[in-house]
C-alpha cells in the first residue's frame, strides 16, 4: 500500500500462472478484479494497492476470495491515516 496524491484508490492485481492454465489464471484475475471493484475501491481513497495472488488462491471458492478481500479492506481501513 502506498499513499497516493490522487483522491481515488487505484488497485493492481498480479496473478502468476503457478503452473495453471491461462484460462484458470484469467478466471481468477477477473474474479479478483470484480471483488476489488465492489469491495475495495468504493470504500478506500487516496491509496495505491498491489494485490499479489498466492498459488493457493487457485483452489479456493469465490466466497472465500470475497472474505479475504473484505479482510484486506478492514485492515486497510484500520491502518489508514485519519481513522
PyMOL Python script that loads the backbone (N, CA, C, O; Angstrom):
from pymol import cmd

cmd.read_pdbstr("""\
ATOM      1  N   UNK A   1       0.839  -1.168   0.000  1.00  0.00           N
ATOM      2  CA  UNK A   1       0.000   0.000   0.000  1.00  0.00           C
ATOM      3  C   UNK A   1       0.888   1.235   0.000  1.00  0.00           C
ATOM      4  O   UNK A   1       1.905   1.288   0.691  1.00  0.00           O
ATOM      5  N   UNK A   2       0.491   2.210  -0.774  1.00  0.00           N
ATOM      6  CA  UNK A   2       1.176   3.490  -0.812  1.00  0.00           C
ATOM      7  C   UNK A   2       0.138   4.599  -0.812  1.00  0.00           C
ATOM      8  O   UNK A   2      -0.907   4.497  -1.455  1.00  0.00           O
ATOM      9  N   UNK A   3       0.444   5.648  -0.086  1.00  0.00           N
ATOM     10  CA  UNK A   3      -0.434   6.805  -0.098  1.00  0.00           C
ATOM     11  C   UNK A   3      -0.277   7.480  -1.448  1.00  0.00           C
ATOM     12  O   UNK A   3       0.835   7.643  -1.951  1.00  0.00           O
ATOM     13  N   UNK A   4      -1.405   7.870  -2.028  1.00  0.00           N
ATOM     14  CA  UNK A   4      -1.409   8.459  -3.360  1.00  0.00           C
ATOM     15  C   UNK A   4      -1.745   9.941  -3.276  1.00  0.00           C
ATOM     16  O   UNK A   4      -2.429  10.381  -2.351  1.00  0.00           O
ATOM     17  N   UNK A   5      -1.271  10.688  -4.225  1.00  0.00           N
ATOM     18  CA  UNK A   5      -1.635  12.095  -4.321  1.00  0.00           C
ATOM     19  C   UNK A   5      -3.010  12.261  -4.955  1.00  0.00           C
ATOM     20  O   UNK A   5      -3.588  13.348  -4.925  1.00  0.00           O
ATOM     21  N   UNK A   6      -3.524  11.192  -5.523  1.00  0.00           N
ATOM     22  CA  UNK A   6      -4.845  11.222  -6.143  1.00  0.00           C
ATOM     23  C   UNK A   6      -5.918  11.046  -5.079  1.00  0.00           C
ATOM     24  O   UNK A   6      -5.648  10.501  -4.009  1.00  0.00           O
ATOM     25  N   UNK A   7      -7.115  11.496  -5.361  1.00  0.00           N
ATOM     26  CA  UNK A   7      -8.202  11.406  -4.384  1.00  0.00           C
ATOM     27  C   UNK A   7      -8.922  10.057  -4.438  1.00  0.00           C
ATOM     28  O   UNK A   7      -9.788   9.786  -3.606  1.00  0.00           O
ATOM     29  N   UNK A   8      -8.574   9.223  -5.397  1.00  0.00           N
ATOM     30  CA  UNK A   8      -9.246   7.939  -5.533  1.00  0.00           C
ATOM     31  C   UNK A   8      -8.254   6.793  -5.373  1.00  0.00           C
ATOM     32  O   UNK A   8      -7.039   6.991  -5.412  1.00  0.00           O
ATOM     33  N   UNK A   9      -8.791   5.604  -5.195  1.00  0.00           N
ATOM     34  CA  UNK A   9      -7.989   4.398  -4.976  1.00  0.00           C
ATOM     35  C   UNK A   9      -7.683   3.727  -6.309  1.00  0.00           C
ATOM     36  O   UNK A   9      -8.554   3.607  -7.170  1.00  0.00           O
ATOM     37  N   UNK A  10      -6.429   3.290  -6.468  1.00  0.00           N
ATOM     38  CA  UNK A  10      -6.042   2.503  -7.635  1.00  0.00           C
ATOM     39  C   UNK A  10      -5.523   1.161  -7.140  1.00  0.00           C
ATOM     40  O   UNK A  10      -4.802   1.096  -6.144  1.00  0.00           O
ATOM     41  N   UNK A  11      -5.894   0.085  -7.842  1.00  0.00           N
ATOM     42  CA  UNK A  11      -5.517  -1.263  -7.417  1.00  0.00           C
ATOM     43  C   UNK A  11      -5.000  -2.043  -8.620  1.00  0.00           C
ATOM     44  O   UNK A  11      -5.604  -2.025  -9.693  1.00  0.00           O
ATOM     45  N   UNK A  12      -3.882  -2.724  -8.428  1.00  0.00           N
ATOM     46  CA  UNK A  12      -3.356  -3.648  -9.431  1.00  0.00           C
ATOM     47  C   UNK A  12      -3.446  -5.057  -8.852  1.00  0.00           C
ATOM     48  O   UNK A  12      -3.115  -5.274  -7.686  1.00  0.00           O
ATOM     49  N   UNK A  13      -3.890  -6.010  -9.661  1.00  0.00           N
ATOM     50  CA  UNK A  13      -3.985  -7.402  -9.239  1.00  0.00           C
ATOM     51  C   UNK A  13      -2.981  -8.194 -10.065  1.00  0.00           C
ATOM     52  O   UNK A  13      -3.062  -8.217 -11.294  1.00  0.00           O
ATOM     53  N   UNK A  14      -2.036  -8.841  -9.394  1.00  0.00           N
ATOM     54  CA  UNK A  14      -0.994  -9.613 -10.056  1.00  0.00           C
ATOM     55  C   UNK A  14      -1.267 -11.095  -9.811  1.00  0.00           C
ATOM     56  O   UNK A  14      -1.255 -11.562  -8.673  1.00  0.00           O
ATOM     57  N   UNK A  15      -1.511 -11.822 -10.896  1.00  0.00           N
ATOM     58  CA  UNK A  15      -1.814 -13.247 -10.807  1.00  0.00           C
ATOM     59  C   UNK A  15      -0.820 -13.999 -11.693  1.00  0.00           C
ATOM     60  O   UNK A  15      -0.879 -13.905 -12.919  1.00  0.00           O
ATOM     61  N   UNK A  16       0.076 -14.732 -11.078  1.00  0.00           N
ATOM     62  CA  UNK A  16       1.027 -15.550 -11.836  1.00  0.00           C
ATOM     63  C   UNK A  16       0.373 -16.888 -12.181  1.00  0.00           C
ATOM     64  O   UNK A  16      -0.594 -17.298 -11.539  1.00  0.00           O
ATOM     65  N   UNK A  17       0.903 -17.556 -13.187  1.00  0.00           N
ATOM     66  CA  UNK A  17       0.304 -18.828 -13.622  1.00  0.00           C
ATOM     67  C   UNK A  17       0.516 -19.940 -12.597  1.00  0.00           C
ATOM     68  O   UNK A  17      -0.384 -20.754 -12.391  1.00  0.00           O
ATOM     69  N   UNK A  18       1.659 -19.995 -11.962  1.00  0.00           N
ATOM     70  CA  UNK A  18       1.966 -21.043 -10.973  1.00  0.00           C
ATOM     71  C   UNK A  18       1.624 -22.437 -11.505  1.00  0.00           C
ATOM     72  O   UNK A  18       1.130 -23.281 -10.757  1.00  0.00           O
ATOM     73  N   UNK A  19       1.880 -22.675 -12.775  1.00  0.00           N
ATOM     74  CA  UNK A  19       1.626 -23.990 -13.356  1.00  0.00           C
ATOM     75  C   UNK A  19       0.193 -24.217 -13.783  1.00  0.00           C
ATOM     76  O   UNK A  19      -0.142 -25.320 -14.215  1.00  0.00           O
ATOM     77  N   UNK A  20      -0.658 -23.228 -13.681  1.00  0.00           N
ATOM     78  CA  UNK A  20      -2.053 -23.343 -14.102  1.00  0.00           C
ATOM     79  C   UNK A  20      -2.194 -22.830 -15.525  1.00  0.00           C
ATOM     80  O   UNK A  20      -1.289 -22.188 -16.058  1.00  0.00           O
ATOM     81  N   UNK A  21      -3.323 -23.115 -16.126  1.00  0.00           N
ATOM     82  CA  UNK A  21      -3.553 -22.683 -17.498  1.00  0.00           C
ATOM     83  C   UNK A  21      -3.894 -21.192 -17.536  1.00  0.00           C
ATOM     84  O   UNK A  21      -4.237 -20.590 -16.519  1.00  0.00           O
ATOM     85  N   UNK A  22      -3.790 -20.618 -18.726  1.00  0.00           N
ATOM     86  CA  UNK A  22      -4.154 -19.217 -18.926  1.00  0.00           C
ATOM     87  C   UNK A  22      -5.631 -19.000 -18.611  1.00  0.00           C
ATOM     88  O   UNK A  22      -6.004 -17.958 -18.071  1.00  0.00           O
ATOM     89  N   UNK A  23      -6.463 -19.968 -18.942  1.00  0.00           N
ATOM     90  CA  UNK A  23      -7.898 -19.862 -18.662  1.00  0.00           C
ATOM     91  C   UNK A  23      -8.134 -19.752 -17.160  1.00  0.00           C
ATOM     92  O   UNK A  23      -8.910 -18.907 -16.714  1.00  0.00           O
ATOM     93  N   UNK A  24      -7.473 -20.597 -16.381  1.00  0.00           N
ATOM     94  CA  UNK A  24      -7.612 -20.544 -14.913  1.00  0.00           C
ATOM     95  C   UNK A  24      -7.095 -19.222 -14.364  1.00  0.00           C
ATOM     96  O   UNK A  24      -7.702 -18.621 -13.479  1.00  0.00           O
ATOM     97  N   UNK A  25      -5.967 -18.781 -14.903  1.00  0.00           N
ATOM     98  CA  UNK A  25      -5.380 -17.513 -14.453  1.00  0.00           C
ATOM     99  C   UNK A  25      -6.318 -16.344 -14.739  1.00  0.00           C
ATOM    100  O   UNK A  25      -6.539 -15.499 -13.872  1.00  0.00           O
ATOM    101  N   UNK A  26      -6.859 -16.294 -15.932  1.00  0.00           N
ATOM    102  CA  UNK A  26      -7.747 -15.198 -16.301  1.00  0.00           C
ATOM    103  C   UNK A  26      -9.042 -15.223 -15.494  1.00  0.00           C
ATOM    104  O   UNK A  26      -9.563 -14.168 -15.130  1.00  0.00           O
ATOM    105  N   UNK A  27      -9.568 -16.417 -15.210  1.00  0.00           N
ATOM    106  CA  UNK A  27     -10.783 -16.524 -14.401  1.00  0.00           C
ATOM    107  C   UNK A  27     -10.534 -15.975 -13.002  1.00  0.00           C
ATOM    108  O   UNK A  27     -11.345 -15.207 -12.484  1.00  0.00           O
ATOM    109  N   UNK A  28      -9.426 -16.361 -12.391  1.00  0.00           N
ATOM    110  CA  UNK A  28      -9.081 -15.881 -11.058  1.00  0.00           C
ATOM    111  C   UNK A  28      -8.866 -14.366 -11.073  1.00  0.00           C
ATOM    112  O   UNK A  28      -9.324 -13.659 -10.175  1.00  0.00           O
ATOM    113  N   UNK A  29      -8.179 -13.885 -12.077  1.00  0.00           N
ATOM    114  CA  UNK A  29      -7.930 -12.446 -12.186  1.00  0.00           C
ATOM    115  C   UNK A  29      -9.235 -11.662 -12.350  1.00  0.00           C
ATOM    116  O   UNK A  29      -9.405 -10.614 -11.726  1.00  0.00           O
ATOM    117  N   UNK A  30     -10.147 -12.152 -13.173  1.00  0.00           N
ATOM    118  CA  UNK A  30     -11.447 -11.486 -13.344  1.00  0.00           C
ATOM    119  C   UNK A  30     -12.250 -11.476 -12.044  1.00  0.00           C
ATOM    120  O   UNK A  30     -12.869 -10.469 -11.700  1.00  0.00           O
ATOM    121  N   UNK A  31     -12.237 -12.589 -11.329  1.00  0.00           N
ATOM    122  CA  UNK A  31     -12.954 -12.656 -10.052  1.00  0.00           C
ATOM    123  C   UNK A  31     -12.388 -11.639  -9.059  1.00  0.00           C
ATOM    124  O   UNK A  31     -13.137 -10.922  -8.395  1.00  0.00           O
ATOM    125  N   UNK A  32     -11.079 -11.587  -8.967  1.00  0.00           N
ATOM    126  CA  UNK A  32     -10.457 -10.659  -8.022  1.00  0.00           C
ATOM    127  C   UNK A  32     -10.688  -9.207  -8.421  1.00  0.00           C
ATOM    128  O   UNK A  32     -10.936  -8.362  -7.561  1.00  0.00           O
ATOM    129  N   UNK A  33     -10.611  -8.910  -9.706  1.00  0.00           N
ATOM    130  CA  UNK A  33     -10.870  -7.533 -10.149  1.00  0.00           C
ATOM    131  C   UNK A  33     -12.293  -7.107  -9.827  1.00  0.00           C
ATOM    132  O   UNK A  33     -12.523  -5.958  -9.450  1.00  0.00           O
ATOM    133  N   UNK A  34     -13.252  -8.015  -9.969  1.00  0.00           N
ATOM    134  CA  UNK A  34     -14.642  -7.704  -9.646  1.00  0.00           C
ATOM    135  C   UNK A  34     -14.801  -7.471  -8.134  1.00  0.00           C
ATOM    136  O   UNK A  34     -15.492  -6.538  -7.725  1.00  0.00           O
ATOM    137  N   UNK A  35     -14.179  -8.296  -7.322  1.00  0.00           N
ATOM    138  CA  UNK A  35     -14.249  -8.103  -5.871  1.00  0.00           C
ATOM    139  C   UNK A  35     -13.601  -6.790  -5.449  1.00  0.00           C
ATOM    140  O   UNK A  35     -14.124  -6.087  -4.584  1.00  0.00           O
ATOM    141  N   UNK A  36     -12.479  -6.460  -6.048  1.00  0.00           N
ATOM    142  CA  UNK A  36     -11.811  -5.186  -5.754  1.00  0.00           C
ATOM    143  C   UNK A  36     -12.716  -4.031  -6.160  1.00  0.00           C
ATOM    144  O   UNK A  36     -12.833  -3.047  -5.430  1.00  0.00           O
ATOM    145  N   UNK A  37     -13.355  -4.143  -7.315  1.00  0.00           N
ATOM    146  CA  UNK A  37     -14.248  -3.087  -7.795  1.00  0.00           C
ATOM    147  C   UNK A  37     -15.421  -2.881  -6.846  1.00  0.00           C
ATOM    148  O   UNK A  37     -15.834  -1.747  -6.602  1.00  0.00           O
ATOM    149  N   UNK A  38     -15.955  -3.971  -6.311  1.00  0.00           N
ATOM    150  CA  UNK A  38     -17.125  -3.877  -5.442  1.00  0.00           C
ATOM    151  C   UNK A  38     -16.791  -3.575  -3.983  1.00  0.00           C
ATOM    152  O   UNK A  38     -17.508  -2.819  -3.329  1.00  0.00           O
ATOM    153  N   UNK A  39     -15.711  -4.158  -3.471  1.00  0.00           N
ATOM    154  CA  UNK A  39     -15.441  -4.094  -2.033  1.00  0.00           C
ATOM    155  C   UNK A  39     -14.367  -3.101  -1.611  1.00  0.00           C
ATOM    156  O   UNK A  39     -14.452  -2.542  -0.518  1.00  0.00           O
ATOM    157  N   UNK A  40     -13.371  -2.867  -2.436  1.00  0.00           N
ATOM    158  CA  UNK A  40     -12.264  -2.000  -2.026  1.00  0.00           C
ATOM    159  C   UNK A  40     -12.378  -0.578  -2.549  1.00  0.00           C
ATOM    160  O   UNK A  40     -12.366   0.377  -1.773  1.00  0.00           O
ATOM    161  N   UNK A  41     -12.486  -0.442  -3.834  1.00  0.00           N
ATOM    162  CA  UNK A  41     -12.413   0.889  -4.453  1.00  0.00           C
ATOM    163  C   UNK A  41     -13.463   1.864  -3.913  1.00  0.00           C
ATOM    164  O   UNK A  41     -13.122   3.016  -3.644  1.00  0.00           O
ATOM    165  N   UNK A  42     -14.730   1.452  -3.741  1.00  0.00           N
ATOM    166  CA  UNK A  42     -15.714   2.429  -3.237  1.00  0.00           C
ATOM    167  C   UNK A  42     -15.453   2.890  -1.806  1.00  0.00           C
ATOM    168  O   UNK A  42     -15.906   3.967  -1.420  1.00  0.00           O
ATOM    169  N   UNK A  43     -14.740   2.104  -1.020  1.00  0.00           N
ATOM    170  CA  UNK A  43     -14.571   2.408   0.401  1.00  0.00           C
ATOM    171  C   UNK A  43     -13.215   3.001   0.757  1.00  0.00           C
ATOM    172  O   UNK A  43     -13.016   3.469   1.878  1.00  0.00           O
ATOM    173  N   UNK A  44     -12.301   2.983  -0.169  1.00  0.00           N
ATOM    174  CA  UNK A  44     -10.957   3.487   0.098  1.00  0.00           C
ATOM    175  C   UNK A  44     -10.656   4.644  -0.833  1.00  0.00           C
ATOM    176  O   UNK A  44     -11.137   4.673  -1.966  1.00  0.00           O
ATOM    177  N   UNK A  45      -9.877   5.583  -0.374  1.00  0.00           N
ATOM    178  CA  UNK A  45      -9.491   6.694  -1.242  1.00  0.00           C
ATOM    179  C   UNK A  45      -8.060   7.091  -0.950  1.00  0.00           C
ATOM    180  O   UNK A  45      -7.550   6.877   0.150  1.00  0.00           O
ATOM    181  N   UNK A  46      -7.426   7.670  -1.944  1.00  0.00           N
ATOM    182  CA  UNK A  46      -6.087   8.209  -1.770  1.00  0.00           C
ATOM    183  C   UNK A  46      -5.000   7.186  -1.510  1.00  0.00           C
ATOM    184  O   UNK A  46      -4.033   7.477  -0.807  1.00  0.00           O
ATOM    185  N   UNK A  47      -5.144   5.976  -2.073  1.00  0.00           N
ATOM    186  CA  UNK A  47      -4.080   4.986  -1.916  1.00  0.00           C
ATOM    187  C   UNK A  47      -3.945   4.142  -3.166  1.00  0.00           C
ATOM    188  O   UNK A  47      -4.900   3.948  -3.919  1.00  0.00           O
ATOM    189  N   UNK A  48      -2.739   3.647  -3.367  1.00  0.00           N
ATOM    190  CA  UNK A  48      -2.442   2.727  -4.452  1.00  0.00           C
ATOM    191  C   UNK A  48      -2.134   1.368  -3.834  1.00  0.00           C
ATOM    192  O   UNK A  48      -1.333   1.281  -2.903  1.00  0.00           O
ATOM    193  N   UNK A  49      -2.755   0.314  -4.337  1.00  0.00           N
ATOM    194  CA  UNK A  49      -2.577  -1.034  -3.803  1.00  0.00           C
ATOM    195  C   UNK A  49      -2.114  -1.977  -4.896  1.00  0.00           C
ATOM    196  O   UNK A  49      -2.505  -1.844  -6.056  1.00  0.00           O
ATOM    197  N   UNK A  50      -1.286  -2.921  -4.517  1.00  0.00           N
ATOM    198  CA  UNK A  50      -0.926  -4.028  -5.392  1.00  0.00           C
ATOM    199  C   UNK A  50      -1.285  -5.299  -4.642  1.00  0.00           C
ATOM    200  O   UNK A  50      -0.790  -5.542  -3.541  1.00  0.00           O
ATOM    201  N   UNK A  51      -2.143  -6.104  -5.239  1.00  0.00           N
ATOM    202  CA  UNK A  51      -2.522  -7.377  -4.644  1.00  0.00           C
ATOM    203  C   UNK A  51      -1.842  -8.467  -5.440  1.00  0.00           C
ATOM    204  O   UNK A  51      -2.106  -8.641  -6.630  1.00  0.00           O
ATOM    205  N   UNK A  52      -0.964  -9.202  -4.778  1.00  0.00           N
ATOM    206  CA  UNK A  52      -0.259 -10.310  -5.424  1.00  0.00           C
ATOM    207  C   UNK A  52      -0.871 -11.608  -4.927  1.00  0.00           C
ATOM    208  O   UNK A  52      -0.947 -11.848  -3.722  1.00  0.00           O
ATOM    209  N   UNK A  53      -1.300 -12.427  -5.841  1.00  0.00           N
ATOM    210  CA  UNK A  53      -2.026 -13.648  -5.523  1.00  0.00           C
ATOM    211  C   UNK A  53      -1.048 -14.789  -5.245  1.00  0.00           C
ATOM    212  O   UNK A  53      -0.061 -14.970  -5.958  1.00  0.00           O
ATOM    213  N   UNK A  54      -1.343 -15.545  -4.203  1.00  0.00           N
ATOM    214  CA  UNK A  54      -0.554 -16.730  -3.866  1.00  0.00           C
ATOM    215  C   UNK A  54      -1.095 -17.935  -4.634  1.00  0.00           C
ATOM    216  O   UNK A  54      -2.248 -17.920  -5.066  1.00  0.00           O
ATOM    217  N   UNK A  55      -0.287 -18.971  -4.809  1.00  0.00           N
ATOM    218  CA  UNK A  55      -0.753 -20.158  -5.555  1.00  0.00           C
ATOM    219  C   UNK A  55      -2.006 -20.789  -4.947  1.00  0.00           C
ATOM    220  O   UNK A  55      -2.813 -21.365  -5.677  1.00  0.00           O
ATOM    221  N   UNK A  56      -2.183 -20.696  -3.659  1.00  0.00           N
ATOM    222  CA  UNK A  56      -3.345 -21.307  -3.004  1.00  0.00           C
ATOM    223  C   UNK A  56      -4.662 -20.663  -3.429  1.00  0.00           C
ATOM    224  O   UNK A  56      -5.717 -21.270  -3.245  1.00  0.00           O
ATOM    225  N   UNK A  57      -4.637 -19.465  -3.987  1.00  0.00           N
ATOM    226  CA  UNK A  57      -5.861 -18.783  -4.414  1.00  0.00           C
ATOM    227  C   UNK A  57      -6.566 -19.527  -5.539  1.00  0.00           C
ATOM    228  O   UNK A  57      -7.776 -19.388  -5.712  1.00  0.00           O
ATOM    229  N   UNK A  58      -5.824 -20.311  -6.300  1.00  0.00           N
ATOM    230  CA  UNK A  58      -6.431 -21.057  -7.394  1.00  0.00           C
ATOM    231  C   UNK A  58      -7.410 -22.120  -6.898  1.00  0.00           C
ATOM    232  O   UNK A  58      -8.313 -22.516  -7.636  1.00  0.00           O
ATOM    233  N   UNK A  59      -7.248 -22.579  -5.678  1.00  0.00           N
ATOM    234  CA  UNK A  59      -8.070 -23.690  -5.189  1.00  0.00           C
ATOM    235  C   UNK A  59      -9.213 -23.261  -4.270  1.00  0.00           C
ATOM    236  O   UNK A  59      -9.910 -24.119  -3.731  1.00  0.00           O
ATOM    237  N   UNK A  60      -9.421 -21.976  -4.080  1.00  0.00           N
ATOM    238  CA  UNK A  60     -10.487 -21.534  -3.186  1.00  0.00           C
ATOM    239  C   UNK A  60     -11.715 -21.091  -3.971  1.00  0.00           C
ATOM    240  O   UNK A  60     -11.627 -20.715  -5.140  1.00  0.00           O
ATOM    241  N   UNK A  61     -12.851 -21.144  -3.303  1.00  0.00           N
ATOM    242  CA  UNK A  61     -14.118 -20.726  -3.893  1.00  0.00           C
ATOM    243  C   UNK A  61     -14.225 -19.201  -3.917  1.00  0.00           C
ATOM    244  O   UNK A  61     -13.494 -18.504  -3.213  1.00  0.00           O
ATOM    245  N   UNK A  62     -15.145 -18.699  -4.735  1.00  0.00           N
ATOM    246  CA  UNK A  62     -15.368 -17.259  -4.864  1.00  0.00           C
ATOM    247  C   UNK A  62     -15.717 -16.631  -3.515  1.00  0.00           C
ATOM    248  O   UNK A  62     -15.267 -15.525  -3.212  1.00  0.00           O
ATOM    249  N   UNK A  63     -16.506 -17.320  -2.713  1.00  0.00           N
ATOM    250  CA  UNK A  63     -16.905 -16.797  -1.400  1.00  0.00           C
ATOM    251  C   UNK A  63     -15.681 -16.577  -0.515  1.00  0.00           C
ATOM    252  O   UNK A  63     -15.603 -15.569   0.186  1.00  0.00           O
ATOM    253  N   UNK A  64     -14.735 -17.497  -0.538  1.00  0.00           N
ATOM    254  CA  UNK A  64     -13.511 -17.348   0.249  1.00  0.00           C
ATOM    255  C   UNK A  64     -12.666 -16.172  -0.253  1.00  0.00           C
ATOM    256  O   UNK A  64     -12.088 -15.432   0.543  1.00  0.00           O
ATOM    257  N   UNK A  65     -12.600 -16.007  -1.573  1.00  0.00           N
ATOM    258  CA  UNK A  65     -11.889 -14.851  -2.129  1.00  0.00           C
ATOM    259  C   UNK A  65     -12.543 -13.556  -1.660  1.00  0.00           C
ATOM    260  O   UNK A  65     -11.858 -12.597  -1.305  1.00  0.00           O
ATOM    261  N   UNK A  66     -13.866 -13.535  -1.663  1.00  0.00           N
ATOM    262  CA  UNK A  66     -14.601 -12.367  -1.213  1.00  0.00           C
ATOM    263  C   UNK A  66     -14.310 -12.057   0.252  1.00  0.00           C
ATOM    264  O   UNK A  66     -14.106 -10.898   0.614  1.00  0.00           O
ATOM    265  N   UNK A  67     -14.291 -13.076   1.085  1.00  0.00           N
ATOM    266  CA  UNK A  67     -13.998 -12.886   2.508  1.00  0.00           C
ATOM    267  C   UNK A  67     -12.577 -12.361   2.710  1.00  0.00           C
ATOM    268  O   UNK A  67     -12.336 -11.517   3.574  1.00  0.00           O
ATOM    269  N   UNK A  68     -11.647 -12.862   1.913  1.00  0.00           N
ATOM    270  CA  UNK A  68     -10.257 -12.411   2.035  1.00  0.00           C
ATOM    271  C   UNK A  68     -10.106 -10.949   1.607  1.00  0.00           C
ATOM    272  O   UNK A  68      -9.400 -10.184   2.265  1.00  0.00           O
ATOM    273  N   UNK A  69     -10.752 -10.561   0.526  1.00  0.00           N
ATOM    274  CA  UNK A  69     -10.710  -9.163   0.081  1.00  0.00           C
ATOM    275  C   UNK A  69     -11.349  -8.265   1.137  1.00  0.00           C
ATOM    276  O   UNK A  69     -10.875  -7.156   1.383  1.00  0.00           O
ATOM    277  N   UNK A  70     -12.418  -8.742   1.757  1.00  0.00           N
ATOM    278  CA  UNK A  70     -13.055  -7.959   2.815  1.00  0.00           C
ATOM    279  C   UNK A  70     -12.128  -7.809   4.021  1.00  0.00           C
ATOM    280  O   UNK A  70     -12.098  -6.748   4.646  1.00  0.00           O
ATOM    281  N   UNK A  71     -11.372  -8.858   4.355  1.00  0.00           N
ATOM    282  CA  UNK A  71     -10.383  -8.754   5.456  1.00  0.00           C
ATOM    283  C   UNK A  71      -9.298  -7.732   5.101  1.00  0.00           C
ATOM    284  O   UNK A  71      -8.845  -6.975   5.959  1.00  0.00           O
ATOM    285  N   UNK A  72      -8.893  -7.717   3.844  1.00  0.00           N
ATOM    286  CA  UNK A  72      -7.911  -6.724   3.402  1.00  0.00           C
ATOM    287  C   UNK A  72      -8.477  -5.318   3.572  1.00  0.00           C
ATOM    288  O   UNK A  72      -7.787  -4.418   4.049  1.00  0.00           O
ATOM    289  N   UNK A  73      -9.743  -5.133   3.176  1.00  0.00           N
ATOM    290  CA  UNK A  73     -10.394  -3.822   3.318  1.00  0.00           C
ATOM    291  C   UNK A  73     -10.428  -3.372   4.779  1.00  0.00           C
ATOM    292  O   UNK A  73     -10.109  -2.223   5.083  1.00  0.00           O
ATOM    293  N   UNK A  74     -10.810  -4.270   5.676  1.00  0.00           N
ATOM    294  CA  UNK A  74     -10.873  -3.932   7.095  1.00  0.00           C
ATOM    295  C   UNK A  74      -9.502  -3.540   7.610  1.00  0.00           C
ATOM    296  O   UNK A  74      -9.370  -2.561   8.345  1.00  0.00           O
ATOM    297  N   UNK A  75      -8.474  -4.297   7.228  1.00  0.00           N
ATOM    298  CA  UNK A  75      -7.106  -3.996   7.664  1.00  0.00           C
ATOM    299  C   UNK A  75      -6.641  -2.653   7.122  1.00  0.00           C
ATOM    300  O   UNK A  75      -6.027  -1.869   7.846  1.00  0.00           O
ATOM    301  N   UNK A  76      -6.926  -2.385   5.869  1.00  0.00           N
ATOM    302  CA  UNK A  76      -6.507  -1.105   5.262  1.00  0.00           C
ATOM    303  C   UNK A  76      -7.213   0.067   5.913  1.00  0.00           C
ATOM    304  O   UNK A  76      -6.602   1.109   6.146  1.00  0.00           O
ATOM    305  N   UNK A  77      -8.489  -0.092   6.209  1.00  0.00           N
ATOM    306  CA  UNK A  77      -9.230   0.992   6.849  1.00  0.00           C
ATOM    307  C   UNK A  77      -8.710   1.244   8.269  1.00  0.00           C
ATOM    308  O   UNK A  77      -8.695   2.386   8.727  1.00  0.00           O
ATOM    309  N   UNK A  78      -8.289   0.191   8.961  1.00  0.00           N
ATOM    310  CA  UNK A  78      -7.745   0.341  10.310  1.00  0.00           C
ATOM    311  C   UNK A  78      -6.372   1.003  10.278  1.00  0.00           C
ATOM    312  O   UNK A  78      -6.017   1.763  11.179  1.00  0.00           O
ATOM    313  N   UNK A  79      -5.594   0.703   9.218  1.00  0.00           N
ATOM    314  CA  UNK A  79      -4.231   1.236   9.111  1.00  0.00           C
ATOM    315  C   UNK A  79      -4.156   2.603   8.456  1.00  0.00           C
ATOM    316  O   UNK A  79      -3.119   3.264   8.522  1.00  0.00           O
ATOM    317  N   UNK A  80      -5.243   3.040   7.822  1.00  0.00           N
ATOM    318  CA  UNK A  80      -5.175   4.293   7.064  1.00  0.00           C
ATOM    319  C   UNK A  80      -5.102   5.490   8.000  1.00  0.00           C
ATOM    320  O   UNK A  80      -5.694   5.478   9.079  1.00  0.00           O
ATOM    321  N   UNK A  81      -4.376   6.526   7.587  1.00  0.00           N
ATOM    322  CA  UNK A  81      -4.265   7.719   8.408  1.00  0.00           C
ATOM    323  C   UNK A  81      -5.626   8.390   8.553  1.00  0.00           C
ATOM    324  O   UNK A  81      -6.431   8.414   7.622  1.00  0.00           O
ATOM    325  N   UNK A  82      -5.858   8.925   9.725  1.00  0.00           N
ATOM    326  CA  UNK A  82      -7.100   9.616   9.973  1.00  0.00           C
ATOM    327  C   UNK A  82      -8.220   8.719  10.442  1.00  0.00           C
ATOM    328  O   UNK A  82      -9.348   9.187  10.603  1.00  0.00           O
ATOM    329  N   UNK A  83      -7.947   7.427  10.671  1.00  0.00           N
ATOM    330  CA  UNK A  83      -9.006   6.550  11.147  1.00  0.00           C
ATOM    331  C   UNK A  83      -8.930   6.361  12.634  1.00  0.00           C
ATOM    332  O   UNK A  83      -9.753   5.647  13.208  1.00  0.00           O
TER     333      UNK A  83
END
""", "prot")
cmd.dss("prot")
cmd.show_as("cartoon", "prot")
cmd.util.cbc("prot")
cmd.orient("prot")
